């Protein structure tokens, strides 16, 4: 398990350097084996004590007055002689200290917001938001990020409205792909859906497919026209599609203080067509928590406005307030994915190392961080019951929220993923009838990454059931492609298939299809990064 990454390996001497009376330049150390030490004397060290240290081949880096000590480097073999000097009280190795930070292998510990709304409990029950499509309307998303690549499907990344025209440009053109430069959209997407893989962070709904619609430029600035274009793009995308083939949810972590009639109408139209809109309530609040300062688009009736809370379920002073606040979610010091090693705002990103490479993450505060917690929870609910409409899901989020008091601050309360999922997954009063003949089930469909630097590899474990089984097909699409077919019979079948491709690392989509003798089929699809 990797060490905390923010690690600033600081000598203890550095911590006390504010009390130094003077700092001495180091001299050439030669080729001896040196160690860093702190030497405590029986009086405040002066030139004589420094000469004792140098006389044994040492280099003085600090001479302190806050304590009677010198810090520096010394040949290791000279330590014993220094300890015997009558003026020396103690010789101590100057060991490194580490900043308190994050552990790259503790993804739930790193994402306090996910556990705060109890999404981890939903994950334990197998609810991950699988097959739900969420459009992140923002500054783009780094769709190659270690914690997000599996949430994207090649050829279905989204669109960059800041660089291309959707009416004339091909979304597969490199300049039209919605790669994030600003970083904000990557952070938002990570909170919605970062992969559940014991690394980095984990999203509220790690099984969803993200579609990135970039309306904010490299400086995080967008326009009403691009917002409308993104909503039109969603309507066009959904046309002729049903169920989970449609974009179900939008996350909107942006806004402004004034209303736009055309933008409102576009949100209303997409909502009327079945899309659920989630948006940041804004960071325009005040310490007293007074006033109606929710921003647009969150303020529109067709949009769910989300305010922020901290770890104590308290509203931070900047979180917007007013009667349009509908739900609250974590929004203070939220760690999520980031697109690079720098940020437009502090704190700066941190590096989680893996295979000698860096994957970047950053803490962010704002209702921009709150909104994706709700968008992810909506995906969890919808994945359980795809027959729900957007009004049903919205009402479930309201009904299961944890009441926090003042509705102008928190709306219906803190979104609770565990309660929202429980409301939709509760068993019916009467037992379900046994499956009718002809019903097909995919009982197990697990992908395990077994890659090494030379080979992209994965193991596909599967189990199916149903009447009169005929065949099972596995289709693999990605940098390398593969197809496997099994002849099966009876009512149950299982197996394991190992895929490998030399140098074929990248994003893959795996489809499992089971067919019976009447040509009825059941299909499941998963994504994985090798």
VOVOPA-807075 format. One line per 5 residues: their letters; for each residue y, z, x of C-alpha. Coordinates in steps of 0.05 Angstrom, whole numbers. Layout:
<nodes>
a	Y,Z,X ~ ... .
</nodes>
This chain:
<nodes>
xxxxx	0,0,0 ~ 66,-20,29 ~ 119,30,51 ~ 184,39,15 ~ 230,-18,31 .
xxxxx	302,6,35 ~ 275,45,93 ~ 332,59,141 ~ 299,86,203 ~ 354,134,223 .
xxxxx	351,184,279 ~ 367,255,257 ~ 422,252,309 ~ 457,199,267 ~ 458,245,207 .
xxxxx	497,297,248 ~ 541,247,284 ~ 601,266,243 ~ 603,331,283 ~ 600,299,352 .
xxxxx	654,315,401 ~ 642,252,440 ~ 592,196,447 ~ 569,175,515 ~ 550,104,532 .
xxxxx	478,93,550 ~ 460,70,620 ~ 403,26,643 ~ 337,60,628 ~ 292,23,675 .
xxxxx	220,9,658 ~ 194,81,645 ~ 163,100,578 ~ 222,131,541 ~ 223,176,480 .
xxxxx	280,197,436 ~ 294,271,438 ~ 343,325,415 ~ 354,380,467 ~ 382,447,445 .
xxxxx	418,488,498 ~ 437,561,501 ~ 511,542,498 ~ 554,484,475 ~ 535,427,521 .
xxxxx	586,401,571 ~ 585,357,632 ~ 536,402,668 ~ 484,398,611 ~ 493,322,607 .
xxxxx	480,318,682 ~ 415,358,674 ~ 393,306,623 ~ 414,247,665 ~ 384,278,728 .
xxxxx	315,270,696 ~ 328,197,682 ~ 354,206,612 ~ 408,168,573 ~ 455,211,531 .
xxxxx	474,181,464 ~ 506,241,429 ~ 534,308,452 ~ 543,354,392 ~ 589,413,377 .
xxxxx	563,427,307 ~ 500,452,343 ~ 493,464,418 ~ 451,401,430 ~ 447,333,462 .
xxxxx	410,272,435 ~ 386,214,476 ~ 326,179,507 ~ 285,208,564 ~ 224,188,604 .
xxxxx	166,220,568 ~ 139,251,632 ~ 206,287,643 ~ 201,327,578 ~ 161,383,611 .
xxxxx	211,392,667 ~ 269,394,617 ~ 233,448,576 ~ 228,491,639 ~ 303,490,651 .
xxxxx	331,561,636 ~ 391,531,598 ~ 345,493,550 ~ 324,528,485 ~ 283,472,455 .
xxxxx	264,399,465 ~ 246,363,400 ~ 226,291,388 ~ 278,252,348 ~ 231,228,293 .
xxxxx	252,176,241 ~ 274,195,171 ~ 270,148,111 ~ 314,135,52 ~ 283,157,-14 .
xxxxx	268,93,-51 ~ 214,52,-82 ~ 141,40,-68 ~ 122,-34,-73 ~ 54,-18,-101 .
xxxxx	78,28,-157 ~ 104,-23,-207 ~ 107,27,-265 ~ 141,79,-223 ~ 191,27,-201 .
xxxxx	209,7,-272 ~ 230,70,-308 ~ 254,32,-368 ~ 185,3,-384 ~ 154,72,-384 .
xxxxx	214,104,-420 ~ 202,60,-481 ~ 127,71,-473 ~ 110,-1,-461 ~ 59,23,-409 .
xxxxx	19,53,-466 ~ 19,-14,-502 ~ -6,-46,-437 ~ -63,3,-432 ~ -86,-20,-501 .
xxxxx	-85,-93,-477 ~ -20,-112,-512 ~ 19,-156,-463 ~ 56,-206,-507 ~ 9,-262,-488 .
xxxxx	26,-332,-511 ~ 95,-314,-538 ~ 152,-357,-512 ~ 217,-323,-495 ~ 280,-363,-478 .
xxxxx	323,-328,-427 ~ 392,-357,-437 ~ 428,-337,-374 ~ 443,-359,-303 ~ 374,-390,-294 .
xxxxx	312,-355,-267 ~ 279,-358,-199 ~ 214,-386,-227 ~ 182,-382,-158 ~ 191,-307,-152 .
xxxxx	128,-267,-135 ~ 134,-227,-200 ~ 154,-285,-246 ~ 118,-348,-225 ~ 59,-333,-270 .
xxxxx	105,-330,-330 ~ 126,-403,-323 ~ 88,-466,-339 ~ 99,-527,-296 ~ 134,-581,-337 .
xxxxx	160,-528,-385 ~ 209,-489,-343 ~ 270,-499,-387 ~ 336,-534,-371 ~ 400,-527,-330 .
xxxxx	459,-541,-376 ~ 509,-529,-319 ~ 484,-589,-280 ~ 452,-636,-329 ~ 461,-666,-398 .
xxxxx	400,-654,-443 ~ 414,-718,-481 ~ 410,-763,-420 ~ 376,-726,-363 ~ 303,-713,-351 .
xxxxx	288,-637,-348 ~ 236,-652,-293 ~ 290,-677,-246 ~ 301,-626,-191 ~ 375,-616,-207 .
xxxxx	359,-603,-280 ~ 309,-547,-266 ~ 339,-479,-283 ~ 336,-446,-215 ~ 378,-383,-211 .
xxxxx	433,-379,-158 ~ 473,-320,-187 ~ 414,-273,-194 ~ 429,-243,-262 ~ 379,-285,-302 .
xxxxx	323,-269,-254 ~ 336,-194,-263 ~ 336,-202,-339 ~ 271,-243,-338 ~ 238,-191,-294 .
xxxxx	251,-137,-346 ~ 223,-181,-401 ~ 161,-204,-367 ~ 148,-188,-293 ~ 75,-196,-278 .
xxxxx	28,-136,-284 ~ -5,-140,-215 ~ 6,-73,-180 ~ 65,-100,-140 ~ 140,-97,-147 .
xxxxx	159,-86,-219 ~ 127,-98,-286 ~ 159,-126,-349 ~ 156,-100,-420 ~ 114,-160,-440 .
xxxxx	81,-187,-376 ~ 39,-238,-415 ~ 96,-279,-444 ~ 118,-348,-423 ~ 190,-350,-400 .
xxxxx	232,-412,-414 ~ 297,-410,-374 ~ 359,-441,-405 ~ 415,-439,-353 ~ 485,-436,-383 .
xxxxx	519,-392,-330 ~ 540,-425,-265 ~ 534,-400,-194 ~ 590,-349,-207 ~ 559,-323,-273 .
xxxxx	609,-360,-317 ~ 589,-403,-377 ~ 619,-436,-438 ~ 611,-438,-513 ~ 591,-511,-509 .
xxxxx	533,-495,-463 ~ 512,-437,-507 ~ 510,-483,-568 ~ 473,-536,-526 ~ 420,-485,-507 .
xxxxx	409,-465,-580 ~ 405,-539,-600 ~ 354,-549,-544 ~ 312,-493,-574 ~ 316,-524,-643 .
xxxxx	294,-591,-615 ~ 239,-558,-574 ~ 211,-524,-636 ~ 214,-584,-681 ~ 144,-603,-704 .
xxxxx	113,-542,-672 ~ 82,-483,-706 ~ 64,-411,-689 ~ 65,-391,-616 ~ 78,-462,-593 .
xxxxx	150,-449,-614 ~ 203,-409,-576 ~ 202,-344,-616 ~ 255,-302,-581 ~ 320,-311,-543 .
xxxxx	351,-260,-496 ~ 426,-264,-488 ~ 454,-218,-434 ~ 523,-248,-433 ~ 583,-253,-479 .
xxxxx	657,-246,-491 ~ 705,-205,-533 ~ 727,-260,-581 ~ 688,-295,-635 ~ 672,-369,-637 .
xxxxx	657,-399,-704 ~ 614,-457,-676 ~ 574,-409,-633 ~ 562,-363,-692 ~ 538,-421,-734 .
xxxxx	491,-444,-679 ~ 459,-374,-674 ~ 455,-370,-750 ~ 421,-438,-753 ~ 369,-420,-701 .
xxxxx	356,-353,-735 ~ 347,-389,-802 ~ 295,-432,-768 ~ 256,-370,-747 ~ 283,-351,-678 .
xxxxx	297,-278,-664 ~ 360,-267,-622 ~ 369,-205,-578 ~ 435,-193,-542 ~ 472,-144,-498 .
xxxxx	522,-103,-538 ~ 570,-104,-480 ~ 599,-59,-426 ~ 666,-49,-461 ~ 657,23,-483 .
xxxxx	698,84,-466 ~ 679,155,-445 ~ 696,182,-515 ~ 649,132,-547 ~ 702,111,-598 .
xxxxx	720,44,-626 ~ 686,-21,-646 ~ 679,-59,-581 ~ 612,-95,-586 ~ 619,-165,-556 .
xxxxx	596,-233,-581 ~ 543,-260,-592 ~ 513,-190,-602 ~ 563,-177,-657 ~ 539,-235,-700 .
xxxxx	496,-215,-760 ~ 439,-260,-738 ~ 434,-225,-670 ~ 406,-157,-651 ~ 459,-118,-612 .
xxxxx	429,-72,-558 ~ 467,-14,-526 ~ 448,24,-463 ~ 418,93,-450 ~ 402,130,-386 .
xxxxx	338,169,-369 ~ 363,226,-413 ~ 374,181,-473 ~ 449,189,-465 ~ 499,132,-473 .
xxxxx	534,114,-408 ~ 609,114,-417 ~ 614,38,-410 ~ 563,20,-464 ~ 597,-14,-523 .
xxxxx	599,22,-590 ~ 609,3,-663 ~ 573,-9,-729 ~ 539,-72,-703 ~ 498,-34,-651 .
xxxxx	426,-41,-676 ~ 381,-13,-621 ~ 387,23,-554 ~ 346,13,-491 ~ 347,32,-417 .
xxxxx	407,3,-380 ~ 423,48,-321 ~ 396,35,-250 ~ 342,-12,-275 ~ 302,-44,-219 .
xxxxx	280,-115,-230 ~ 267,-181,-195 ~ 323,-214,-155 ~ 332,-284,-129 ~ 355,-271,-57 .
xxxxx	373,-220,-5 ~ 445,-213,-27 ~ 481,-196,-91 ~ 550,-205,-121 ~ 552,-130,-135 .
xxxxx	525,-67,-103 ~ 474,-40,-94 ~ 446,-96,-53 ~ 375,-122,-63 ~ 316,-90,-29 .
xxxxx	256,-124,2 ~ 184,-110,-17 ~ 141,-138,39 ~ 76,-175,29 ~ 40,-219,80 .
xxxxx	100,-213,127 ~ 146,-241,74 ~ 201,-210,31 ~ 204,-209,-45 ~ 271,-185,-69 .
xxxxx	288,-134,-123 ~ 352,-100,-144 ~ 378,-43,-187 ~ 426,-64,-242 ~ 464,-26,-295 .
xxxxx	492,-53,-360 ~ 472,-73,-430 ~ 448,-137,-397 ~ 390,-95,-372 ~ 380,-62,-440 .
xxxxx	373,-126,-481 ~ 310,-152,-446 ~ 273,-87,-460 ~ 281,-103,-534 ~ 264,-176,-525 .
xxxxx	200,-157,-490 ~ 182,-107,-544 ~ 192,-161,-597 ~ 144,-205,-559 ~ 91,-149,-558 .
xxxxx	97,-143,-634 ~ 95,-218,-647 ~ 34,-228,-603 ~ -6,-179,-646 ~ 11,-215,-710 .
xxxxx	35,-287,-700 ~ 42,-295,-776 ~ 103,-250,-776 ~ 172,-282,-783 ~ 234,-262,-744 .
xxxxx	259,-217,-800 ~ 192,-180,-801 ~ 194,-167,-726 ~ 267,-145,-729 ~ 250,-96,-784 .
xxxxx	191,-68,-745 ~ 236,-55,-685 ~ 284,-17,-730 ~ 230,22,-767 ~ 197,46,-704 .
xxxxx	259,63,-663 ~ 268,135,-639 ~ 329,164,-673 ~ 380,187,-621 ~ 436,206,-668 .
xxxxx	504,171,-672 ~ 489,102,-701 ~ 553,72,-672 ~ 524,90,-603 ~ 450,78,-612 .
xxxxx	440,40,-678 ~ 371,55,-706 ~ 354,88,-640 ~ 315,77,-576 ~ 267,18,-580 .
xxxxx	195,44,-575 ~ 144,-7,-554 ~ 85,38,-567 ~ 106,53,-639 ~ 125,-19,-653 .
xxxxx	58,-43,-628 ~ 22,13,-666 ~ 56,-8,-731 ~ 28,-78,-725 ~ -40,-60,-695 .
xxxxx	-58,-4,-744 ~ -125,-18,-778 ~ -126,-40,-851 ~ -149,13,-901 ~ -212,-28,-916 .
xxxxx	-258,-51,-860 ~ -253,-124,-842 ~ -311,-167,-865 ~ -361,-192,-814 ~ -343,-259,-784 .
xxxxx	-364,-319,-825 ~ -413,-368,-794 ~ -375,-417,-752 ~ -324,-366,-726 ~ -315,-370,-651 .
xxxxx	-290,-315,-605 ~ -267,-312,-533 ~ -289,-241,-516 ~ -271,-242,-443 ~ -226,-288,-402 .
xxxxx	-206,-256,-336 ~ -174,-289,-275 ~ -180,-255,-207 ~ -140,-280,-148 ~ -184,-282,-86 .
xxxxx	-141,-328,-43 ~ -132,-324,32 ~ -81,-360,76 ~ -125,-422,82 ~ -154,-427,12 .
xxxxx	-126,-419,-58 ~ -183,-384,-95 ~ -196,-349,-160 ~ -255,-324,-200 ~ -257,-338,-275 .
xxxxx	-301,-290,-315 ~ -314,-309,-387 ~ -354,-288,-448 ~ -356,-322,-516 ~ -391,-310,-582 .
xxxxx	-402,-345,-648 ~ -454,-382,-689 ~ -489,-442,-659 ~ -452,-446,-593 ~ -453,-513,-559 .
xxxxx	-410,-516,-496 ~ -357,-480,-456 ~ -304,-518,-417 ~ -257,-493,-362 ~ -198,-537,-345 .
xxxxx	-153,-518,-285 ~ -85,-550,-275 ~ -38,-538,-217 ~ -29,-561,-145 ~ -103,-577,-147 .
xxxxx	-142,-592,-211 ~ -213,-577,-232 ~ -259,-581,-292 ~ -324,-545,-307 ~ -369,-552,-368 .
xxxxx	-427,-507,-389 ~ -480,-524,-440 ~ -493,-461,-481 ~ -532,-442,-543 ~ -545,-384,-590 .
xxxxx	-491,-335,-611 ~ -468,-307,-543 ~ -455,-334,-474 ~ -420,-312,-411 ~ -410,-334,-340 .
xxxxx	-367,-335,-278 ~ -336,-394,-242 ~ -304,-394,-173 ~ -248,-444,-161 ~ -222,-458,-91 .
xxxxx	-176,-510,-60 ~ -157,-513,13 ~ -82,-505,19 ~ -74,-509,-56 ~ -31,-447,-65 .
xxxxx	17,-446,-124 ~ 21,-437,-199 ~ -41,-453,-241 ~ -56,-458,-315 ~ -128,-445,-336 .
xxxxx	-154,-465,-405 ~ -221,-440,-433 ~ -249,-476,-493 ~ -313,-458,-532 ~ -344,-508,-580 .
xxxxx	-400,-499,-632 ~ -450,-550,-658 ~ -402,-567,-715 ~ -347,-583,-665 ~ -305,-522,-684 .
xxxxx	-267,-497,-623 ~ -230,-436,-598 ~ -183,-440,-539 ~ -148,-392,-492 ~ -98,-406,-436 .
xxxxx	-74,-363,-379 ~ -29,-373,-319 ~ -38,-346,-248 ~ -5,-355,-181 ~ -51,-365,-122 .
</nodes>
